[in-house]
Amino acid sequence: QVQLVESGGGSVQAGGSLRLSCATSAYTGSTFSMAWFRQVPGKEREGVAVINSIGATIYADSVKGRFTISKDNAGNGVYLQMNSLKPEETAMYYCAAARRDYYFNIPSSTGFSYWGQGTQVTVSS
């Protein structure tokens, strides 16, 4: 069992930046794919970025060039650097982990077994 704890959410104006962090209770560096999803009330959870066990990354088209996912050097977490934020990206952001690799497309949320409680990101115009 792996516990995930997110932090770093908050309120920012459009065009601003935030860095989300996800700490894991166990080593996940070379054995898990890690991901960030986001969700607004009434909508499905949307995949934002994935980093697999060998460090390959996948991004949703809407965030390419603005968001960067990276792993903690000790293998106990993952980060999401978000730049040029837009009001429509206001959502609860969740960290997720899976004991398998993803290479080409971000899977649906059912592809991840472990989830954090989420951190709220609010972008004002």
PyRosetta script that sets phi, psi and omega in degrees:
from pyrosetta import init, pose_from_sequence

init()
pose = pose_from_sequence("QVQLVESGGGSVQAGGSLRLSCATSAYTGSTFSMAWFRQVPGKEREGVAVINSIGATIYADSVKGRFTISKDNAGNGVYLQMNSLKPEETAMYYCAAARRDYYFNIPSSTGFSYWGQGTQVTVSS")
pose.set_psi(1, 134.1)
pose.set_omega(1, 179.3)
pose.set_phi(2, -120.7)
pose.set_psi(2, 126.0)
pose.set_omega(2, 174.5)
pose.set_phi(3, -96.7)
pose.set_psi(3, 141.1)
pose.set_omega(3, -179.5)
pose.set_phi(4, -122.2)
pose.set_psi(4, 135.8)
pose.set_omega(4, 179.0)
pose.set_phi(5, -131.1)
pose.set_psi(5, 117.8)
pose.set_omega(5, 179.7)
pose.set_phi(6, -90.9)
pose.set_psi(6, 154.8)
pose.set_omega(6, 173.1)
pose.set_phi(7, -155.0)
pose.set_psi(7, 168.5)
pose.set_omega(7, 175.0)
pose.set_phi(8, 103.4)
pose.set_psi(8, -5.9)
pose.set_omega(8, 177.6)
pose.set_phi(9, -69.2)
pose.set_psi(9, 171.1)
pose.set_omega(9, 179.8)
pose.set_phi(10, 164.8)
pose.set_psi(10, -164.8)
pose.set_omega(10, -179.7)
pose.set_phi(11, -108.6)
pose.set_psi(11, 138.4)
pose.set_omega(11, -178.3)
pose.set_phi(12, -148.1)
pose.set_psi(12, 153.1)
pose.set_omega(12, 175.7)
pose.set_phi(13, -81.4)
pose.set_psi(13, 156.8)
pose.set_omega(13, 177.8)
pose.set_phi(14, -54.6)
pose.set_psi(14, 136.0)
pose.set_omega(14, -176.9)
pose.set_phi(15, 92.9)
pose.set_psi(15, -10.3)
pose.set_omega(15, -178.7)
pose.set_phi(16, -83.3)
pose.set_psi(16, -176.1)
pose.set_omega(16, -176.2)
pose.set_phi(17, -130.5)
pose.set_psi(17, 152.1)
pose.set_omega(17, 171.8)
pose.set_phi(18, -143.2)
pose.set_psi(18, 152.0)
pose.set_omega(18, 174.7)
pose.set_phi(19, -122.4)
pose.set_psi(19, 115.5)
pose.set_omega(19, 177.6)
pose.set_phi(20, -91.2)
pose.set_psi(20, 144.4)
pose.set_omega(20, 177.4)
pose.set_phi(21, -123.4)
pose.set_psi(21, 148.2)
pose.set_omega(21, 176.1)
pose.set_phi(22, -134.9)
pose.set_psi(22, 115.0)
pose.set_omega(22, 178.2)
pose.set_phi(23, -97.0)
pose.set_psi(23, 136.1)
pose.set_omega(23, 179.7)
pose.set_phi(24, -108.3)
pose.set_psi(24, 152.0)
pose.set_omega(24, -177.8)
pose.set_phi(25, -82.4)
pose.set_psi(25, -10.6)
pose.set_omega(25, 179.8)
pose.set_phi(26, -140.8)
pose.set_psi(26, 166.6)
pose.set_omega(26, 178.7)
pose.set_phi(27, -65.8)
pose.set_psi(27, 128.3)
pose.set_omega(27, 178.6)
pose.set_phi(28, -127.2)
pose.set_psi(28, 1.1)
pose.set_omega(28, -168.4)
pose.set_phi(29, -54.4)
pose.set_psi(29, -51.1)
pose.set_omega(29, -174.3)
pose.set_phi(30, -113.6)
pose.set_psi(30, 13.4)
pose.set_omega(30, -175.4)
pose.set_phi(31, -126.7)
pose.set_psi(31, -11.5)
pose.set_omega(31, -176.1)
pose.set_phi(32, -126.2)
pose.set_psi(32, 151.6)
pose.set_omega(32, 159.5)
pose.set_phi(33, -88.8)
pose.set_psi(33, 137.2)
pose.set_omega(33, 177.8)
pose.set_phi(34, -117.1)
pose.set_psi(34, 147.9)
pose.set_omega(34, -175.6)
pose.set_phi(35, -147.4)
pose.set_psi(35, 161.0)
pose.set_omega(35, 169.3)
pose.set_phi(36, -119.4)
pose.set_psi(36, 132.2)
pose.set_omega(36, 174.0)
pose.set_phi(37, -120.8)
pose.set_psi(37, 163.4)
pose.set_omega(37, 173.8)
pose.set_phi(38, -140.0)
pose.set_psi(38, 154.7)
pose.set_omega(38, -176.3)
pose.set_phi(39, -149.9)
pose.set_psi(39, 136.1)
pose.set_omega(39, 170.9)
pose.set_phi(40, -111.1)
pose.set_psi(40, 153.4)
pose.set_omega(40, -177.5)
pose.set_phi(41, -55.9)
pose.set_psi(41, 133.9)
pose.set_omega(41, 177.4)
pose.set_phi(42, 86.7)
pose.set_psi(42, -2.5)
pose.set_omega(42, 179.8)
pose.set_phi(43, -122.5)
pose.set_psi(43, 160.0)
pose.set_omega(43, 178.1)
pose.set_phi(44, -71.4)
pose.set_psi(44, 155.6)
pose.set_omega(44, 176.1)
pose.set_phi(45, -68.3)
pose.set_psi(45, 131.7)
pose.set_omega(45, -174.2)
pose.set_phi(46, -111.2)
pose.set_psi(46, 130.3)
pose.set_omega(46, 176.7)
pose.set_phi(47, -72.2)
pose.set_psi(47, 133.7)
pose.set_omega(47, -178.1)
pose.set_phi(48, -107.0)
pose.set_psi(48, -48.6)
pose.set_omega(48, -177.6)
pose.set_phi(49, -158.7)
pose.set_psi(49, 149.9)
pose.set_omega(49, 178.3)
pose.set_phi(50, -133.8)
pose.set_psi(50, 142.5)
pose.set_omega(50, 169.5)
pose.set_phi(51, -128.9)
pose.set_psi(51, 126.5)
pose.set_omega(51, -174.9)
pose.set_phi(52, -93.3)
pose.set_psi(52, -174.0)
pose.set_omega(52, -170.8)
pose.set_phi(53, -65.3)
pose.set_psi(53, -23.1)
pose.set_omega(53, 179.2)
pose.set_phi(54, -101.6)
pose.set_psi(54, 8.1)
pose.set_omega(54, 175.1)
pose.set_phi(55, 91.5)
pose.set_psi(55, 3.2)
pose.set_omega(55, 176.2)
pose.set_phi(56, -71.4)
pose.set_psi(56, 142.7)
pose.set_omega(56, -174.9)
pose.set_phi(57, -119.4)
pose.set_psi(57, 151.3)
pose.set_omega(57, 176.4)
pose.set_phi(58, -134.1)
pose.set_psi(58, 137.2)
pose.set_omega(58, -179.9)
pose.set_phi(59, -127.2)
pose.set_psi(59, 147.4)
pose.set_omega(59, 169.4)
pose.set_phi(60, -65.5)
pose.set_psi(60, 145.5)
pose.set_omega(60, -178.1)
pose.set_phi(61, -55.2)
pose.set_psi(61, -36.0)
pose.set_omega(61, -174.7)
pose.set_phi(62, -67.8)
pose.set_psi(62, -16.6)
pose.set_omega(62, -176.6)
pose.set_phi(63, -115.9)
pose.set_psi(63, -4.3)
pose.set_omega(63, -178.4)
pose.set_phi(64, -57.6)
pose.set_psi(64, 133.9)
pose.set_omega(64, 179.9)
pose.set_phi(65, 87.0)
pose.set_psi(65, -12.0)
pose.set_omega(65, -179.7)
pose.set_phi(66, -117.6)
pose.set_psi(66, -32.3)
pose.set_omega(66, -178.5)
pose.set_phi(67, -108.5)
pose.set_psi(67, 147.2)
pose.set_omega(67, 176.2)
pose.set_phi(68, -135.5)
pose.set_psi(68, 125.5)
pose.set_omega(68, 175.7)
pose.set_phi(69, -100.1)
pose.set_psi(69, 139.2)
pose.set_omega(69, 179.4)
pose.set_phi(70, -149.2)
pose.set_psi(70, 160.1)
pose.set_omega(70, -179.4)
pose.set_phi(71, -100.1)
pose.set_psi(71, 150.0)
pose.set_omega(71, 171.3)
pose.set_phi(72, -65.3)
pose.set_psi(72, 138.4)
pose.set_omega(72, -176.2)
pose.set_phi(73, -60.5)
pose.set_psi(73, -29.5)
pose.set_omega(73, -179.7)
pose.set_phi(74, -82.8)
pose.set_psi(74, -5.2)
pose.set_omega(74, 179.1)
pose.set_phi(75, 78.5)
pose.set_psi(75, 22.3)
pose.set_omega(75, -178.5)
pose.set_phi(76, -119.7)
pose.set_psi(76, 30.5)
pose.set_omega(76, 177.2)
pose.set_phi(77, 171.2)
pose.set_psi(77, -179.0)
pose.set_omega(77, -178.6)
pose.set_phi(78, -148.0)
pose.set_psi(78, 152.9)
pose.set_omega(78, -179.5)
pose.set_phi(79, -123.1)
pose.set_psi(79, 158.9)
pose.set_omega(79, 170.9)
pose.set_phi(80, -135.3)
pose.set_psi(80, 108.3)
pose.set_omega(80, 174.5)
pose.set_phi(81, -87.6)
pose.set_psi(81, 122.5)
pose.set_omega(81, -176.9)
pose.set_phi(82, -118.3)
pose.set_psi(82, 117.7)
pose.set_omega(82, 179.7)
pose.set_phi(83, -116.0)
pose.set_psi(83, 160.2)
pose.set_omega(83, 177.9)
pose.set_phi(84, 50.9)
pose.set_psi(84, 49.5)
pose.set_omega(84, -176.2)
pose.set_phi(85, -66.1)
pose.set_psi(85, 148.8)
pose.set_omega(85, -177.9)
pose.set_phi(86, -117.7)
pose.set_psi(86, 151.6)
pose.set_omega(86, 179.7)
pose.set_phi(87, -56.4)
pose.set_psi(87, -35.2)
pose.set_omega(87, -179.2)
pose.set_phi(88, -70.6)
pose.set_psi(88, -4.5)
pose.set_omega(88, 176.7)
pose.set_phi(89, -93.5)
pose.set_psi(89, 6.7)
pose.set_omega(89, 171.7)
pose.set_phi(90, -62.6)
pose.set_psi(90, 124.1)
pose.set_omega(90, -174.9)
pose.set_phi(91, -174.8)
pose.set_psi(91, 171.1)
pose.set_omega(91, 167.3)
pose.set_phi(92, -86.9)
pose.set_psi(92, 128.4)
pose.set_omega(92, -179.3)
pose.set_phi(93, -105.4)
pose.set_psi(93, 131.2)
pose.set_omega(93, -176.7)
pose.set_phi(94, -119.0)
pose.set_psi(94, 141.5)
pose.set_omega(94, 170.8)
pose.set_phi(95, -93.9)
pose.set_psi(95, 143.4)
pose.set_omega(95, -178.9)
pose.set_phi(96, -142.3)
pose.set_psi(96, 155.6)
pose.set_omega(96, -179.8)
pose.set_phi(97, -137.2)
pose.set_psi(97, 146.9)
pose.set_omega(97, 179.1)
pose.set_phi(98, -142.1)
pose.set_psi(98, 141.7)
pose.set_omega(98, 179.1)
pose.set_phi(99, -85.8)
pose.set_psi(99, 48.5)
pose.set_omega(99, 176.7)
pose.set_phi(100, -159.2)
pose.set_psi(100, 167.2)
pose.set_omega(100, -178.9)
pose.set_phi(101, -102.8)
pose.set_psi(101, 146.8)
pose.set_omega(101, 172.4)
pose.set_phi(102, -123.4)
pose.set_psi(102, 141.1)
pose.set_omega(102, -172.5)
pose.set_phi(103, -124.2)
pose.set_psi(103, -31.4)
pose.set_omega(103, -168.2)
pose.set_phi(104, -116.4)
pose.set_psi(104, -45.3)
pose.set_omega(104, -177.3)
pose.set_phi(105, -129.2)
pose.set_psi(105, 151.1)
pose.set_omega(105, 174.8)
pose.set_phi(106, -73.5)
pose.set_psi(106, 123.6)
pose.set_omega(106, 179.8)
pose.set_phi(107, -74.9)
pose.set_psi(107, 171.2)
pose.set_omega(107, 173.9)
pose.set_phi(108, -70.2)
pose.set_psi(108, 170.3)
pose.set_omega(108, -178.2)
pose.set_phi(109, -61.5)
pose.set_psi(109, -22.1)
pose.set_omega(109, 179.6)
pose.set_phi(110, -68.5)
pose.set_psi(110, -12.6)
pose.set_omega(110, 178.6)
pose.set_phi(111, -80.9)
pose.set_psi(111, -0.9)
pose.set_omega(111, -178.3)
pose.set_phi(112, -123.4)
pose.set_psi(112, 134.2)
pose.set_omega(112, -174.0)
pose.set_phi(113, -95.7)
pose.set_psi(113, -23.1)
pose.set_omega(113, -173.7)
pose.set_phi(114, -120.3)
pose.set_psi(114, 137.2)
pose.set_omega(114, -174.2)
pose.set_phi(115, -138.3)
pose.set_psi(115, 146.6)
pose.set_omega(115, 169.9)
pose.set_phi(116, -87.8)
pose.set_psi(116, -179.0)
pose.set_omega(116, -178.2)
pose.set_phi(117, -85.5)
pose.set_psi(117, -14.1)
pose.set_omega(117, 177.2)
pose.set_phi(118, 98.8)
pose.set_psi(118, 155.7)
pose.set_omega(118, 174.5)
pose.set_phi(119, -137.0)
pose.set_psi(119, 134.1)
pose.set_omega(119, -173.6)
pose.set_phi(120, -82.6)
pose.set_psi(120, 133.0)
pose.set_omega(120, 173.6)
pose.set_phi(121, -118.8)
pose.set_psi(121, 124.9)
pose.set_omega(121, 179.2)
pose.set_phi(122, -123.1)
pose.set_psi(122, 122.8)
pose.set_omega(122, -179.5)
pose.set_phi(123, -114.6)
pose.set_psi(123, 118.5)
pose.set_omega(123, -178.2)
pose.set_phi(124, -99.4)
pose.set_psi(124, 149.2)
pose.set_omega(124, -178.1)
pose.set_phi(125, -89.4)
pose.dump_pdb("model.pdb")
